Amino acid sequence: MVRVRLSVAERREELLRAAVEQISARGVAALRIADVASALGVSNALVLYHFSTKEKLVAAAFARAAEDDLAHLHGLLGRRTSALRRLRAAVRWYAPTGQAKGWRLWIEGWAAALREPALRDVTRDLDRRWKAAIAEVIAEGVAAGEFPCPDPEGAALRLTALLDGLAVQLTSYAGTVSRARARAREWTDEALARELGLPREALGAPRR
């Protein structure tokens, strides 16, 4: 099989996406440069040419995954509709029972960030930007008279804490939280309505 010659940027992108897949499958601690190289059929030396250490590869892979998630989030929040509908779509997507992918990846990232400063910077930046984006749309809804939330930044923090906590439970302890799995969407909608100062019915029927 003849491999297509890629530009430096294209090769880097290919390596990062392969690294994200390998981290999701193996975890950060077990990941080797050889795993990423083997997945693409390239040499270890090529991976190290673009990322001189495993730590730099891992940090860059998480940064790439973060940008993907944030791009999708901004797409949902940037729709031409009410703030309430945008928030509902974003929170339901981000919830561990929604369509967002990669919760295992981010749980691995949070754990590894305790030991890796570069990765800690990536996860902290993602967390900050997620909260800021949600808080901004909540503030827009308040200004438009859609709901009376008195503290958009606090509401964004509390919603994120709930969703992250549910993600850890549902991802890390599969089979032991069946009740939580069945009700997670309901809890997510209830939390959003409560933070916005709305009755639960204002969000419409929960997805099943």
C-alpha positions in Angstrom: 0.0 0.0 0.0 1.4 3.4 -1.0 0.9 6.1 1.6 0.0 9.6 0.5 2.6 12.1 1.4 1.1 14.5 3.9 2.1 18.1 4.8 3.5 18.7 8.2 0.1 20.1 9.4 -1.8 17.2 8.0 0.6 14.7 9.5 0.4 16.3 12.9 -3.4 16.3 12.7 -3.3 12.6 11.8 -1.1 11.8 14.7 -3.2 13.7 17.2 -6.4 12.0 16.2 -4.7 8.6 16.4 -3.4 9.6 19.9 -6.9 10.6 21.0 -8.2 7.2 19.9 -5.4 5.3 21.6 -5.8 7.2 24.9 -9.5 6.5 24.8 -8.8 2.8 24.3 -5.7 2.3 26.6 -5.6 5.2 29.0 -2.9 7.7 29.4 -0.7 5.6 31.7 -0.6 2.6 29.3 -0.2 4.7 26.1 3.1 4.2 24.3 4.5 6.1 21.3 4.6 2.8 19.6 0.8 2.4 19.9 0.2 5.6 18.0 2.8 4.8 15.4 1.4 1.2 14.9 -2.1 2.5 14.5 -1.0 4.6 11.5 1.6 2.3 10.2 4.5 4.8 10.7 7.7 4.7 12.7 8.2 5.7 16.3 10.7 8.2 15.0 8.1 10.0 12.9 5.9 10.5 16.0 8.8 11.7 18.0 9.8 14.1 15.2 6.5 15.9 15.6 6.2 15.4 19.4 9.5 15.0 21.1 8.0 13.2 24.2 5.0 11.2 25.1 4.0 13.9 27.5 3.9 16.6 24.8 1.9 14.2 22.5 -0.6 13.6 25.2 -1.0 17.3 26.0 -1.4 18.2 22.4 -3.9 15.4 21.8 -6.1 16.6 24.7 -5.8 20.2 23.4 -7.1 18.9 20.0 -10.0 17.1 21.6 -10.8 20.1 23.7 -11.0 22.3 20.6 -13.3 19.8 18.9 -15.7 19.8 21.9 -15.6 23.6 22.2 -16.3 24.0 18.5 -19.4 21.8 18.8 -20.5 23.6 22.0 -20.2 27.0 20.2 -22.1 25.6 17.3 -25.0 24.7 19.6 -24.9 28.0 21.5 -24.6 30.0 18.3 -27.9 28.9 16.8 -30.4 31.6 15.9 -33.0 30.6 18.5 -33.9 31.4 22.1 -31.3 31.2 24.8 -33.4 28.6 26.6 -33.4 26.3 23.5 -29.6 26.8 23.0 -28.9 26.0 26.6 -31.1 23.0 26.6 -29.4 21.6 23.5 -25.9 22.2 24.9 -26.6 20.7 28.3 -28.4 17.7 26.9 -25.5 17.1 24.4 -22.8 17.5 27.1 -24.6 15.2 29.6 -23.1 11.7 29.8 -26.4 10.2 28.4 -26.4 12.6 25.4 -24.5 12.4 22.1 -21.2 13.9 23.4 -18.4 11.4 22.9 -15.2 10.8 24.8 -16.1 10.9 28.5 -13.6 8.2 29.3 -11.0 10.3 27.5 -11.7 13.3 29.7 -11.8 11.3 32.9 -8.3 9.9 32.0 -7.3 13.5 31.3 -8.4 14.8 34.7 -6.6 12.0 36.5 -3.3 12.5 34.5 -3.5 16.3 34.9 -2.8 15.8 38.6 0.7 14.8 37.7 1.3 16.6 34.3 1.4 20.5 34.4 0.9 20.8 30.6 -2.1 18.6 30.6 -3.5 20.4 33.7 -3.3 23.7 31.7 -5.3 22.1 28.9 -8.1 20.7 31.1 -8.3 24.0 33.2 -8.6 26.0 30.0 -11.4 23.7 28.6 -13.3 24.0 31.9 -12.9 27.8 32.0 -14.1 28.2 28.4 -17.0 25.8 28.8 -18.3 27.7 31.9 -17.8 31.1 30.2 -19.8 30.0 27.1 -22.7 28.7 29.2 -22.7 31.7 31.5 -22.7 34.1 28.5 -25.8 32.5 27.0 -27.5 32.5 30.4 -26.8 36.2 30.7 -28.3 36.7 27.3 -31.5 34.9 28.3 -31.7 37.0 31.5 -31.3 40.2 29.5 -33.9 39.1 27.0 -36.4 38.4 29.9 -36.5 34.6 29.2 -35.7 33.6 32.7 -34.6 35.3 36.0 -31.3 33.5 36.8 -29.5 35.9 39.3 -26.1 34.4 38.9 -25.1 33.1 35.4 -21.5 32.3 36.4 -22.6 30.4 39.5 -25.2 28.5 37.5 -22.7 27.5 34.8 -20.3 26.2 37.5 -23.0 24.2 39.3 -24.3 22.7 36.0 -20.8 21.7 35.0 -20.2 20.1 38.4 -23.3 18.1 38.1 -22.7 16.9 34.6 -19.0 16.0 35.3 -20.0 14.1 38.4 -22.7 12.1 36.5 -20.1 11.4 33.8 -17.7 9.9 36.3 -20.4 7.8 37.9 -21.8 6.5 34.6 -18.5 5.9 32.9 -16.3 4.6 35.7 -18.9 2.4 37.5 -20.8 0.8 34.7 -23.5 -1.6 35.9 -23.7 -0.2 39.4 -25.7 3.0 38.8 -28.6 1.7 36.7 -31.1 4.0 38.4 -28.8 7.0 37.9 -28.4 6.1 34.2 -32.1 5.8 33.7 -32.8 9.2 35.4 -29.7 11.2 34.4 -31.5 13.1 31.6 -34.4 13.9 33.9 -31.9 15.2 36.6 -30.1 17.2 34.0 -33.2 19.0 32.8 -34.4 19.5 36.4 -31.0 21.1 37.3 -31.1 23.4 34.3 -34.6 24.6 35.0 -33.8 25.2 38.7 -30.7 27.2 37.8 -32.6 29.4 35.4 -35.5 29.9 37.8 -38.0 28.1 35.5 -40.6 25.3 36.1 -39.3 22.0 34.8 -42.1 21.9 32.2 -40.6 25.0 30.4 -37.9 22.7 29.0 -40.3 20.4 27.3 -40.5 16.6 27.5 -37.2 14.9 28.5 -35.6 12.7 25.9 -35.8 8.9 26.4 
